[in-house]
Amino acid sequence: MPKALCLTSLVVAALLLLLFLADLVLRLAGLTDIAPLQGASLLMDAGFLVFAAILAYLSWSTYREQV
């Protein structure tokens, strides 16, 4: 069960990374009308990218300890 939780959090982190990275890139490219979150906030995108990267690192290191 702990392995499944680690992998689930890793998938969630990857989805968050993709979502906020796409929003950030599309906002910087000037395409806010097709951005997933309509380019709401640059600070929000950067913050959630950092938090998602931290979550991915923590889930990966925990998963490695389980093996």
FISEVO-34380 format. One record per atom (N, C-alpha, C): residue number from 0; atom name; y, z, x. Coordinates in steps of 0.1 Angstrom, whole numbers, plus 5000, padded with zeros to 4 digits. Each point is the difference from the previous one (the first is absolute). Layout:
{r NUM; 'CA'; {Y; Z; X}},
...
//
This chain:
{r 0; 'N'; {4988; 5000; 5008}},
{r 0; 'CA'; {5012; 5000; 4992}},
{r 0; 'C'; {5013; 5000; 5008}},
{r 1; 'N'; {5001; 5008; 5011}},
{r 1; 'CA'; {5012; 4999; 5008}},
{r 1; 'C'; {5003; 4986; 5006}},
{r 2; 'N'; {4989; 4993; 5004}},
{r 2; 'CA'; {5002; 4987; 5005}},
{r 2; 'C'; {5006; 4991; 4989}},
{r 3; 'N'; {4996; 5001; 4988}},
{r 3; 'CA'; {5006; 4992; 4989}},
{r 3; 'C'; {5014; 5003; 4998}},
{r 4; 'N'; {5004; 5013; 5001}},
{r 4; 'CA'; {5014; 5004; 4998}},
{r 4; 'C'; {5008; 4994; 5012}},
{r 5; 'N'; {4995; 5001; 5012}},
{r 5; 'CA'; {5008; 4994; 5011}},
{r 5; 'C'; {5002; 4985; 4999}},
{r 6; 'N'; {4989; 4993; 4996}},
{r 6; 'CA'; {5002; 4986; 4998}},
{r 6; 'C'; {5009; 4996; 4988}},
{r 7; 'N'; {5000; 5008; 4990}},
{r 7; 'CA'; {5009; 4998; 4988}},
{r 7; 'C'; {5014; 5002; 5004}},
{r 8; 'N'; {5003; 5010; 5008}},
{r 8; 'CA'; {5014; 5002; 5005}},
{r 8; 'C'; {5004; 4990; 5009}},
{r 9; 'N'; {4991; 4994; 5008}},
{r 9; 'CA'; {5003; 4989; 5009}},
{r 9; 'C'; {5003; 4988; 4992}},
{r 10; 'N'; {4993; 4997; 4990}},
{r 10; 'CA'; {5003; 4989; 4991}},
{r 10; 'C'; {5014; 5001; 4993}},
{r 11; 'N'; {5003; 5012; 4996}},
{r 11; 'CA'; {5012; 5003; 4993}},
{r 11; 'C'; {5012; 4998; 5010}},
{r 12; 'N'; {4998; 5005; 5012}},
{r 12; 'CA'; {5010; 4998; 5011}},
{r 12; 'C'; {5002; 4986; 5003}},
{r 13; 'N'; {4990; 4992; 5000}},
{r 13; 'CA'; {5001; 4986; 5003}},
{r 13; 'C'; {5008; 4993; 4989}},
{r 14; 'N'; {4997; 5003; 4987}},
{r 14; 'CA'; {5007; 4994; 4989}},
{r 14; 'C'; {5015; 5004; 5000}},
{r 15; 'N'; {5003; 5012; 5003}},
{r 15; 'CA'; {5014; 5005; 5001}},
{r 15; 'C'; {5007; 4992; 5011}},
{r 16; 'N'; {4993; 4999; 5012}},
{r 16; 'CA'; {5006; 4992; 5011}},
{r 16; 'C'; {5003; 4986; 4996}},
{r 17; 'N'; {4991; 4994; 4993}},
{r 17; 'CA'; {5002; 4986; 4996}},
{r 17; 'C'; {5012; 4999; 4990}},
{r 18; 'N'; {5000; 5009; 4990}},
{r 18; 'CA'; {5010; 4999; 4990}},
{r 18; 'C'; {5014; 5002; 5005}},
{r 19; 'N'; {5002; 5011; 5008}},
{r 19; 'CA'; {5013; 5002; 5005}},
{r 19; 'C'; {5004; 4991; 5012}},
{r 20; 'N'; {4991; 4995; 5007}},
{r 20; 'CA'; {5003; 4990; 5010}},
{r 20; 'C'; {5005; 4987; 4994}},
{r 21; 'N'; {4993; 4996; 4990}},
{r 21; 'CA'; {5003; 4988; 4992}},
{r 21; 'C'; {5014; 5001; 4994}},
{r 22; 'N'; {5003; 5012; 4994}},
{r 22; 'CA'; {5013; 5003; 4994}},
{r 22; 'C'; {5011; 4999; 5011}},
{r 23; 'N'; {4997; 5006; 5011}},
{r 23; 'CA'; {5010; 5000; 5011}},
{r 23; 'C'; {5003; 4987; 5006}},
{r 24; 'N'; {4989; 4992; 5002}},
{r 24; 'CA'; {5002; 4987; 5006}},
{r 24; 'C'; {5007; 4990; 4991}},
{r 25; 'N'; {4996; 5001; 4987}},
{r 25; 'CA'; {5006; 4991; 4990}},
{r 25; 'C'; {5015; 5004; 4998}},
{r 26; 'N'; {5003; 5013; 5000}},
{r 26; 'CA'; {5014; 5004; 4999}},
{r 26; 'C'; {5008; 4995; 5011}},
{r 27; 'N'; {4995; 5001; 5013}},
{r 27; 'CA'; {5007; 4996; 5011}},
{r 27; 'C'; {5002; 4985; 5001}},
{r 28; 'N'; {4990; 4992; 4993}},
{r 28; 'CA'; {5001; 4986; 5000}},
{r 28; 'C'; {5009; 4995; 4989}},
{r 29; 'N'; {5005; 5009; 4991}},
{r 29; 'CA'; {5009; 4997; 4990}},
{r 29; 'C'; {4993; 4995; 4987}},
{r 30; 'N'; {4988; 5003; 4999}},
{r 30; 'CA'; {4992; 4996; 4988}},
{r 30; 'C'; {4997; 5012; 4991}},
{r 31; 'N'; {5010; 5008; 4997}},
{r 31; 'CA'; {4998; 5012; 4992}},
{r 31; 'C'; {4994; 4998; 4986}},
{r 32; 'N'; {5002; 4988; 4995}},
{r 32; 'CA'; {4995; 4997; 4986}},
{r 32; 'C'; {4984; 4999; 5000}},
{r 33; 'N'; {4994; 4997; 5011}},
{r 33; 'CA'; {4985; 5000; 5000}},
{r 33; 'C'; {4994; 5011; 5008}},
{r 34; 'N'; {5008; 5009; 5005}},
{r 34; 'CA'; {4995; 5012; 5007}},
{r 34; 'C'; {4993; 5009; 4990}},
{r 35; 'N'; {4989; 5007; 5004}},
{r 35; 'CA'; {4993; 5008; 4991}},
{r 35; 'C'; {5008; 5011; 4993}},
{r 36; 'N'; {5009; 5007; 5008}},
{r 36; 'CA'; {5008; 5010; 4994}},
{r 36; 'C'; {5015; 4996; 4999}},
{r 37; 'N'; {5002; 4987; 5000}},
{r 37; 'CA'; {5013; 4994; 4999}},
{r 37; 'C'; {5010; 5005; 5011}},
{r 38; 'N'; {4995; 5004; 5011}},
{r 38; 'CA'; {5008; 5004; 5012}},
{r 38; 'C'; {5009; 5011; 4996}},
{r 39; 'N'; {4994; 5010; 4994}},
{r 39; 'CA'; {5008; 5012; 4994}},
{r 39; 'C'; {5008; 5007; 5011}},
{r 40; 'N'; {4993; 5004; 5011}},
{r 40; 'CA'; {5007; 5008; 5010}},
{r 40; 'C'; {4993; 4997; 5014}},
{r 41; 'N'; {5008; 4997; 5010}},
{r 41; 'CA'; {4995; 4998; 5013}},
{r 41; 'C'; {4995; 5013; 5006}},
{r 42; 'N'; {5007; 5011; 4998}},
{r 42; 'CA'; {4995; 5013; 5005}},
{r 42; 'C'; {4987; 5004; 4993}},
{r 43; 'N'; {4998; 4997; 4988}},
{r 43; 'CA'; {4988; 5003; 4993}},
{r 43; 'C'; {4988; 4992; 5006}},
{r 44; 'N'; {5002; 4987; 5002}},
{r 44; 'CA'; {4990; 4992; 5006}},
{r 44; 'C'; {4996; 5005; 5014}},
{r 45; 'N'; {5010; 5003; 5008}},
{r 45; 'CA'; {4997; 5005; 5013}},
{r 45; 'C'; {4993; 5013; 5000}},
{r 46; 'N'; {5004; 5009; 4992}},
{r 46; 'CA'; {4994; 5013; 4999}},
{r 46; 'C'; {4985; 4999; 4995}},
{r 47; 'N'; {4998; 4992; 4990}},
{r 47; 'CA'; {4986; 4999; 4995}},
{r 47; 'C'; {4991; 4993; 5009}},
{r 48; 'N'; {5006; 4991; 5008}},
{r 48; 'CA'; {4992; 4993; 5011}},
{r 48; 'C'; {4995; 5010; 5010}},
{r 49; 'N'; {5009; 5009; 5004}},
{r 49; 'CA'; {4997; 5011; 5010}},
{r 49; 'C'; {4989; 5009; 4994}},
{r 50; 'N'; {5003; 5004; 4987}},
{r 50; 'CA'; {4990; 5010; 4994}},
{r 50; 'C'; {4986; 4993; 4998}},
{r 51; 'N'; {5000; 4988; 4997}},
{r 51; 'CA'; {4987; 4993; 4998}},
{r 51; 'C'; {4993; 4998; 5013}},
{r 52; 'N'; {5008; 4998; 5011}},
{r 52; 'CA'; {4994; 4999; 5013}},
{r 52; 'C'; {4994; 5013; 5004}},
{r 53; 'N'; {5007; 5011; 4997}},
{r 53; 'CA'; {4995; 5013; 5004}},
{r 53; 'C'; {4987; 5003; 4992}},
{r 54; 'N'; {5000; 4997; 4987}},
{r 54; 'CA'; {4988; 5002; 4992}},
{r 54; 'C'; {4988; 4992; 5005}},
{r 55; 'N'; {5003; 4987; 5004}},
{r 55; 'CA'; {4989; 4992; 5005}},
{r 55; 'C'; {4995; 5006; 5013}},
{r 56; 'N'; {5008; 5005; 5009}},
{r 56; 'CA'; {4996; 5006; 5012}},
{r 56; 'C'; {4992; 5013; 4998}},
{r 57; 'N'; {5004; 5008; 4991}},
{r 57; 'CA'; {4993; 5013; 4996}},
{r 57; 'C'; {4987; 4997; 4994}},
{r 58; 'N'; {4999; 4990; 4991}},
{r 58; 'CA'; {4987; 4997; 4994}},
{r 58; 'C'; {4991; 4994; 5010}},
{r 59; 'N'; {5005; 4991; 5009}},
{r 59; 'CA'; {4991; 4994; 5010}},
{r 59; 'C'; {4995; 5011; 5009}},
{r 60; 'N'; {5008; 5008; 5005}},
{r 60; 'CA'; {4995; 5011; 5010}},
{r 60; 'C'; {4991; 5009; 4993}},
{r 61; 'N'; {5002; 5004; 4987}},
{r 61; 'CA'; {4991; 5008; 4993}},
{r 61; 'C'; {4986; 4993; 4998}},
{r 62; 'N'; {5001; 4988; 4996}},
{r 62; 'CA'; {4988; 4992; 4998}},
{r 62; 'C'; {4992; 4999; 5013}},
{r 63; 'N'; {5006; 4999; 5012}},
{r 63; 'CA'; {4993; 4999; 5012}},
{r 63; 'C'; {4994; 5013; 5004}},
{r 64; 'N'; {5005; 5012; 4996}},
{r 64; 'CA'; {4994; 5013; 5002}},
{r 64; 'C'; {4988; 5001; 4991}},
{r 65; 'N'; {4999; 4994; 4989}},
{r 65; 'CA'; {4989; 5001; 4990}},
{r 65; 'C'; {4988; 4993; 5006}},
{r 66; 'N'; {5002; 4990; 5007}},
{r 66; 'CA'; {4988; 4991; 5005}},
{r 66; 'C'; {4992; 5007; 5010}},
//
